[in-house]
Amino acid sequence: MKTVGIFFGTTGGKTQEVADIIAAKLGDAQVFDVANGVAEMEVFDNIIMASPTYGAGELQDDWASVIDEVADMDFSGKVVALVGVGDAAIFGGNYVEALKHLYDAVQPKGAKIVGFTSTDGYDFEASEAVIDGDKFMGLAIDASYDTDEITSKVEDWIENKVKDELL
């Protein structure tokens, strides 16, 4: 497996915590805060993008400032997995919709997107990040989960949805 580049944006720190857990579980990963730019993204064949959802389904501010640059990149031959962090209790009407913004930026540019997860067990009203009616466009993490539950969700996602797909 080649090195994985994990790119996250965060305001409150929860998404960075998730990115760090993913990096620790993968072992061979480098973590980048998109507040410092996304130029490094082009050197990786395996990319994980993580963003919280804000407001009415918007990307986190640091991601919003670089999403056009990401959308201009060529993702041909790259494997991309997405992670959305949200709060289903407070923002259940647009739960983890940052996933859709990330998906829309990379999917038309040739990315092989992996890591779709079932919506089973999630209690939310609606989300544009749901595809085929029953799965998220990536890993959905509820910000209200405790660290142990986040870690177990990440471990399961890596082992069952992502690891074998990474080049």
C-alpha positions as CSV (number, residue, x, y, z in Angstrom):
1,M,0.0,0.0,0.0
2,K,1.3,3.4,-0.9
3,T,1.3,6.3,1.6
4,V,-2.1,7.9,2.2
5,G,-2.5,11.7,2.3
6,I,-5.2,12.7,4.8
7,F,-6.5,16.2,4.2
8,F,-8.9,17.8,6.8
9,G,-10.5,21.1,7.6
10,T,-11.6,21.8,11.1
11,T,-12.9,24.6,13.2
12,G,-13.7,23.0,16.6
13,G,-11.0,20.3,16.4
14,K,-13.3,17.2,16.1
15,T,-12.4,16.5,12.4
16,Q,-8.7,16.8,13.2
17,E,-9.2,14.3,15.9
18,V,-10.9,11.9,13.4
19,A,-8.1,12.5,10.9
20,D,-5.5,11.7,13.5
21,I,-7.3,8.5,14.5
22,I,-7.4,7.4,10.8
23,A,-3.7,8.1,10.4
24,A,-2.8,6.1,13.5
25,K,-4.9,3.2,12.3
26,L,-3.5,3.2,8.8
27,G,0.1,3.6,10.0
28,D,1.6,4.9,6.7
29,A,-0.3,8.2,6.3
30,Q,0.5,11.9,6.3
31,V,-2.0,14.4,7.7
32,F,-2.5,17.9,6.2
33,D,-4.7,20.8,7.4
34,V,-6.3,22.3,4.3
35,A,-6.0,25.7,6.0
36,N,-2.3,25.5,4.8
37,G,-3.4,24.7,1.2
38,V,-3.9,21.5,-0.8
39,A,-0.9,21.5,-3.2
40,E,0.4,18.3,-1.6
41,M,-2.7,16.5,-2.6
42,E,-1.4,16.0,-6.1
43,V,1.5,13.8,-5.0
44,F,-0.6,11.1,-3.4
45,D,-2.3,8.2,-5.2
46,N,-4.4,7.5,-2.0
47,I,-6.3,10.4,-0.5
48,I,-8.7,10.7,2.4
49,M,-10.6,14.0,2.7
50,A,-12.3,14.9,5.9
51,S,-14.6,17.8,6.6
52,P,-17.3,18.8,9.1
53,T,-20.6,20.2,7.9
54,Y,-21.6,23.7,8.9
55,G,-24.7,25.8,8.6
56,A,-27.2,24.4,6.1
57,G,-25.0,21.7,4.7
58,E,-21.9,23.8,3.9
59,L,-18.3,22.9,3.9
60,Q,-16.1,24.1,6.7
61,D,-14.5,27.5,5.9
62,D,-11.0,26.2,5.2
63,W,-12.4,23.6,2.8
64,A,-14.6,26.2,1.2
65,S,-11.6,28.4,0.4
66,V,-9.8,25.5,-1.4
67,I,-12.6,23.5,-3.0
68,D,-12.3,25.2,-6.4
69,E,-8.5,24.4,-6.4
70,V,-9.4,20.7,-5.6
71,A,-12.0,20.6,-8.3
72,D,-9.4,21.8,-10.8
73,M,-7.0,18.9,-10.0
74,D,-6.8,15.7,-12.1
75,F,-7.8,12.7,-9.9
76,S,-7.3,10.0,-12.6
77,G,-5.7,6.9,-11.1
78,K,-6.2,8.2,-7.6
79,V,-8.2,6.4,-4.9
80,V,-10.2,8.8,-2.7
81,A,-12.1,8.1,0.5
82,L,-14.3,10.7,2.2
83,V,-15.1,11.4,5.8
84,G,-17.9,13.7,7.0
85,V,-18.3,14.9,10.6
86,G,-21.7,16.2,11.6
87,D,-24.3,16.4,14.4
88,A,-27.4,14.4,13.6
89,A,-29.3,15.7,16.7
90,I,-28.9,19.4,15.9
91,F,-28.3,19.3,12.1
92,G,-30.2,16.2,11.1
93,G,-31.8,18.0,8.1
94,N,-28.5,18.2,6.3
95,Y,-26.4,15.6,8.1
96,V,-22.8,15.3,6.9
97,E,-23.5,17.1,3.6
98,A,-19.9,18.2,3.4
99,L,-19.4,14.7,1.9
100,K,-21.4,15.8,-1.1
101,H,-19.3,18.9,-1.7
102,L,-16.1,16.8,-1.6
103,Y,-17.6,14.1,-3.8
104,D,-18.7,16.6,-6.4
105,A,-15.2,18.1,-6.5
106,V,-13.3,14.9,-7.2
107,Q,-15.7,12.3,-8.8
108,P,-16.0,14.1,-12.2
109,K,-12.2,14.5,-12.2
110,G,-11.5,10.7,-12.4
111,A,-11.2,9.7,-8.8
112,K,-12.1,6.2,-7.8
113,I,-14.2,6.9,-4.7
114,V,-14.2,4.2,-2.0
115,G,-15.5,3.8,1.5
116,F,-19.2,4.2,1.1
117,T,-21.0,3.3,4.4
118,S,-24.5,2.2,5.2
119,T,-27.0,4.7,6.7
120,D,-28.2,1.9,9.0
121,G,-27.9,2.9,12.7
122,Y,-27.9,6.6,12.0
123,D,-30.8,8.8,13.1
124,F,-31.1,11.9,10.8
125,E,-33.8,13.6,8.9
126,A,-32.1,14.1,5.5
127,S,-28.8,14.3,3.7
128,E,-27.6,15.1,0.2
129,A,-24.6,12.9,1.1
130,V,-26.8,9.7,0.7
131,I,-26.3,7.9,-2.5
132,D,-28.5,5.0,-3.8
133,G,-30.9,5.6,-1.0
134,D,-29.0,3.7,1.7
135,K,-25.4,4.7,1.9
136,F,-23.3,7.7,2.7
137,M,-20.7,8.9,0.2
138,G,-18.1,8.1,2.8
139,L,-17.7,7.6,6.5
140,A,-20.2,9.5,8.6
141,I,-19.1,10.5,12.1
142,D,-21.5,12.0,14.5
143,A,-19.7,14.7,16.5
144,S,-21.7,13.7,19.6
145,Y,-20.0,10.2,19.7
146,D,-17.4,9.7,22.3
147,T,-13.8,9.0,21.2
148,D,-14.2,5.2,21.8
149,E,-17.1,5.0,19.4
150,I,-15.4,7.2,16.8
151,T,-12.4,4.9,17.0
152,S,-14.4,1.8,16.5
153,K,-16.3,3.3,13.5
154,V,-12.9,4.3,12.0
155,E,-11.4,0.9,12.6
156,D,-14.4,-0.8,11.0
157,W,-14.4,1.6,8.0
158,I,-10.7,1.1,7.4
159,E,-10.8,-2.7,7.7
160,N,-14.1,-3.3,5.8
161,K,-14.4,-0.4,3.3
162,V,-11.1,1.2,2.6
163,K,-7.9,-0.8,3.3
164,D,-8.2,-3.2,0.4
165,E,-9.1,-0.4,-2.0
166,L,-6.0,1.6,-1.3
167,L,-3.3,1.0,-3.9
